[in-house]
Amino acid sequence: MADRHKAFVTAPFRGPGMETLQSVAEVVYDPWIEQIPLRILNGEQLAERLRAEGADILIVESDSVKGPVFEVPLVAIGSCRGDPNNVDVAGATAAGIPVLRAPGRNADAVAELTMALMFAVNRWIVPADHDVRAEQVYAGGKIPYQRYRAWQLAGRTAGVVGLGAVGRAAAWRFAGLGMRVLSYDPYNPDATHHTPAELDRMLGECDVVSMHAVVTPETERLIGAAQFAAMKDGAIFLNTARAMLHDTDALVSALQSGHLGGAGLDHFEGEHIAADHPLCAMQNVVLTPHIGGATYDTEANHSKLIADDVARILRGDKPVNCVNPEVLS
Ligand SMILES: NC(=O)c1ccc[n+]([C@@H]2O[C@H](COP(=O)([O-])OP(=O)(O)OC[C@H]3O[C@@H](n4cnc5c(N)ncnc54)[C@H](O)[C@@H]3O)[C@@H](O)[C@H]2O)c1
C-alpha cells in the first residue's frame, strides 16, 4: 500500500497502543532505551532517519525534536511525556505539525514509589535490611525492636503538595492506608488548601508531606527553611517530583536538628548527589535515582495515549492531548 502511513518510533512502545499504531501505520521501531550506550538523537539525526525510512509520523520519548525535523512532511509528532519539553513546539507549530503528549502516563508509577519511600523511611527498611545481611541484628547490644520502632501511618495525616496527576494518584493511596489527606494546589479547586499562607498552616498538621507540584518560578524552593520549620516534629518529607521544589540545605538542617523524622527523595539537581553529601550519611533518609516513572506500565500507558491520538488525527478526528491544536483547525 503506497499510501500507508509510516511511523518512526524511538520511544519504548508496547501493549494495545502498539497494536493501534500498527493498525494505522507501518511501524519502524528503534527504541532509545534499548541502546547501550544510551542514544539520544538530535534534530539532524532524526530528520535523516525520517527521510531514510520514508516516515511521516515521529514518536519519541527523549530525542531532541527541532530544526531540520520540521522540514520533513510529518502528519504528527508524539512525545511520550507529560510535558513534551524535548520538542520545539513553536517550531512544530510554525511547520503546521501537531504535537501530542502523554499526560499522567506515570502517575500510578510515581505514586507507588512515593508509598514505597514513605514505608521505607517510616519503618527503617534500608538499615534494617542492612543489619540482616551483615548479621548485625543485635547491633550495639539492642534487639531490633529497640532500634527500629515507629508510629503506624494509619490515623496520621498526609499533605499532598501539587494535586495533579501524580498528586491525585498519591492522595487516594494515602487515604487507602487510613490516613487523613490534605492537599495544597492553588490551581486545583479540589485541593483543601490554595494560598501560600494556607500551605504553611497545612504543613503544621501533616505527619507526612509529599511533593507533587510541577516546577515553575512559583514552586521553585517552595519548601524552604520556614516551611520545614512549620512542619510537625518528626514529620516525614517525601519528594518524588523534582529536587528544585525544596531547599536541600534547609532539608539537611531540619533533619540534622532532629526536627524532621526522615525523608525520601527520588530526584537530585543534575540527577546527582555527591557520595559525601550529608543526606547520604543519614539512616532516616532513603534516596532513589529518579526511578519514580520506571515501570513497563508507564510505557504501555504512553503508547496508548499517543497511538489513540495518532489514529484520531489520521481519521480526521480531534486528538485529545495535542499541545498545538490550532494547526489542525
Ligand atoms: N520521579 C519521577 O520519575 C517523576 C515522573 C513523573 C513526574 N514527576 C514529577 O512529578 C510532578 C507532578 O507530575 P504530574 O504528572 O502530576 O504533573 P501535573 O501537571 O499533572 O500536576 C502538577 C500539579 O502542580 C500544580 N501546581 C502548579 N503550581 C503550583 C503551586 N504553586 N503550588 C502547588 N501546586 C502547584 C498544578 O496545578 C498541578 O495540579 C512534576 O514535578 C513531575 O516532574 C516525577
The ligand as an ORCA input file, in Angstrom:
! r2SCAN-3c Opt
* xyz 0 1
  N      10.125     10.778     39.846
  C       9.732     10.623     38.592
  O      10.211      9.754     37.879
  C       8.651     11.519     38.045
  C       7.851     11.053     36.999
  C       6.791     11.862     36.558
  C       6.586     13.113     37.083
  N       7.437     13.559     38.063
  C       7.242     14.897     38.638
  O       6.079     14.865     39.432
  C       5.471     16.165     39.453
  C       3.994     16.042     39.129
  O       3.813     15.491     37.831
  P       2.330     15.340     37.239
  O       2.422     14.438     36.066
  O       1.380     15.039     38.331
  O       2.078     16.838     36.722
  P       0.683     17.610     36.640
  O       0.904     18.729     35.696
  O      -0.445     16.657     36.386
  O       0.487     18.185     38.128
  C       1.265     19.225     38.647
  C       0.411     19.982     39.638
  O       1.204     21.018     40.213
  C       0.293     22.052     40.493
  N       0.911     23.346     40.795
  C       1.264     24.340     39.948
  N       1.741     25.382     40.634
  C       1.678     25.042     41.950
  C       1.996     25.718     43.148
  N       2.473     26.966     43.137
  N       1.839     25.060     44.303
  C       1.354     23.794     44.334
  N       0.996     23.122     43.234
  C       1.161     23.739     42.055
  C      -0.571     22.131     39.239
  O      -1.758     22.873     39.482
  C      -0.816     20.657     39.002
  O      -2.007     20.223     39.636
  C       6.268     17.008     38.458
  O       7.229     17.777     39.154
  C       6.979     15.988     37.613
  O       8.182     16.487     37.062
  C       8.433     12.787     38.572
*
